[in-house]
Amino acid sequence: MFTELENTDLANRIANQVLMAIGDGRLRPGEKVGEARLARELGTSRAPVREALRLLESQGLIVTHPRRGFFVHAYEADELDEIYDLRECLELHAAGAAVERMTEADLDQLSGQVALMKRLAHEGQLGEQVEQDYAFHRMLCELGGNMRIVRLFDQIATQLRAGIALLGRVYDDPRELARAHDPLIEALAARDAERLRTELREHLEDARIHVVQLYRGNAG
C-alpha cells in the first residue's frame, strides 16, 4: 500500500515537470514525448512515466497515437475558443461572490499582484509575467469561495497554458498586459460587482480573441 502511494506521488511529480515543459515551450504542440528518454532523464523507470502521461492525457494535454506513442496535444483554434468560453463563465460567476467576500487584505494582495506584473513587464520577464497573470485570475476565483470553481479553473488553465504563454505577444508593449488589470482593481476597490463583471468580461474577451486569432494565424 505504501509503495503504491509513493509511486502515485512520483507520477504526479513527473506530470508536473512535463506540464512545466509544455507551459514554457520546451515541449511544443505536436511533439512526441518519448517514455524511454523521459525515464532516463528523470532517473526513474518507465512505469511512473507512463502513469504520468496517462494523467496528462486525461487532462487533455497529451494524446496517444496507436503504435506511435505519446504526443503533446496540438489544440485547434476552435477548441481554445470553447475553453476560453468556459473560463469566462467560471470567472464571471466567481467575481460576483469575490466582491462580497473580499477583505482589505485581499484587495491589497490583488493590487500587489498587478504591481508585480508591471515590474516583470518593465524587466522584460514576459514568461514570468504571464504566469503571474494566471495567478491573479486564480486568486480572484479563490476569493469567490467555491473550491469546485477553483479546481475547474485549474483544469482549464492547464489546458490553456500553451495558449496563455502566447499572451505576451498580444501587446506590442508588454506593460499593456499588466495595465489591463487596473480597471479590475478599480472595480474591486469600489466593491461594484456589476462593474467588475463588465470589466472582467471585456478583459477576458480581449485575451480570447487575440489568442484564438494567433492560433488561427499559426495554423494558416
N, C-alpha and C positions, 0 to 999 in steps of 0.2 A: 504493500500500500504506500509506504513512504517513498520507495523508489519511483513509483508511478507519479507521485506528486512532484518529485524533483524533475522528472522528465518533462512533465507538463510545463513547469516553470521554465525549463530550458527552451522548450519550443516557443514559449511566449517571448523570451528574450531574443531568440533568433528572429522571430516575426517582427519584433520592434526594430532590429537592425536592418532588415530588408525594407521595412516601411520607411525608415530614415533615408535609405539609399534611393528609394523611389522619390521621396519628397524633395531631396536636394539634387536630383538629376543624375546621380551616379548610375542608376538603373533607369533606362529610358523606356517609354511605351513601346511595346512590341519586342523588347529584348528578352532573350532566353535567360532563365535563371537556372543554372546547372546545379543539380543536387550535389554531385561529387566535388565540384570546385568550392561551393559554399561550405560544405562539411570540412573540406581540407583547410580553408582559410580560417574557419571558426574553431578548428581543432576538436571536432565532435564527429559522431557517427552520422550516417545518412538518415537514420530513423527520425530523430527530432527535427532535422531539416525538412524532411517530407511532411511531418506533422505541422510545422510552422507554415509551410507553403500552402497546405490544405486550409489552414486557418485563414490565411490571407485570401485564398480563393473564395471562401465563404463570405468574405467582406467585399468581394468584387475587385480586388486589386491584382489578383493573379488569375490566369486562365490556364487550363490544361489542354494540350492538343495530343490526341492519341498517338503513341509511339514516338512523340517528339519531345514531350516533357512540359515543364512549366515556363510560362512567359508573363511578362508584365502586361496587364490589360491596357490596350490602346483604346481609350474611350472615344466614341463618336461624339460629335458636337451635340447631337440631339439628346444623347444620354446625359451629358453635362447640363444641358438646359433643364432637363427634368429634375436632376439632383439639386440644382440651384433653386428651382421652384419649391422643392420640399424644404430646403434650408430657409427660404424666405418665410414659409408658413410657420415653421418652428420658432424662428427668431421673433417674428411679429407677435406671436402669442406670448412668448416669454417676456417680451418688452413691457407689455401692459402690467404684468404682475411685478416686474422688477421695479417699476416706479413706486408701487405701493409698499414694497418691502425694503427698499433701499435706505441705508443709513448714510450719514455724512461721511463716515469712514469708507463706505462702499464707493461713494461718489469720488472721494479723494483717490481711491485706488484706480478707478477707471480713468480719471484725469491724468494720473501718473503714467498709466499705460499709454495714453495718447502722447504724452510728453516724451516717453521712451521711444515711440515710433518716430517722432520728429527728430530726435537726436540720432537715431540709427540712419535716417534718411540723409541727414547732414553729413554723417560719417561715411555714407556710401555703402552701408551694410544692408543691401537690399534683401538678401536671403533671410537674415535675422529679422528684418522689418516685417516681412510677410508672415513669419512665424508669430511675431508679437501681435500682428493684426488678427490672426486666428485666435490668439489667446484673449484678446479684448472681447471678441464676439462670444467666446465660450464663457467668459466672466459674466457677460450680460445674461446668457442663458441660465447660468447658475443662480443669479440673483432672482430669477423667476420662481425658484424654489421647487420646480418639478424635475426630479432627477432622471425621470424617463426621457424627458426632452433633452437633457444634457447628454444622456447616453446615445440617443438618436443623432444628436448634433455631432458627437464624436465619430459616429459611424459614417455619416455622410461627409464629414470633413476629411476623414481618412480617404474616402473615395475621391475627394476633390483636391488632395494635396498637390498632385502634379499640376492641376489647373490653378490652384491658389498660388503656386510658385510663379505663374506667369503674370500675376497682378503687378509685379514690379515693372513690367514692360508696358502697362496700360498708360502710364503717365510719362510724358517727356521729362517732367520734373518729379522725381520720386517723393519730394516733400508734399506733393499734392495728395498722395495716398494717405499720409498722416493727417493733413489738414481736413480731409473729407470726413474725419470723425468729430471735428469741432461742433457741427450742428447737433450731433447726438448728445454730446456732453452738455450743450446749452439746454436742450430739451429735458435732459435728466435733471439738471440743476433747477429748472423751473418746475419740475415734477409734473410735467404736462404729458400725459400718456398718449393723447391723440397726436400731439406734435411729434413725439418720439417715434410713433409708428409711421407717420408720414415721412419723416426724415430717414428713418431706417429703411423703409421700402425703397425710397429713391437711391439710397446708398447701395443697397444690395442689388437693385436692378441695374445700376451702373456697372457693378462688377460682373454681373451675369451677362450683360450684353457684350461687354468688351472681351471677356474670357471666351465666350462661345464664338464670337467673331474671330478671335485669334485661332481657335481650333479649326474653324471652317477655312480660314486662310491657309493654315498649315496643310490641311487636307487637300486644298486645291494646288 
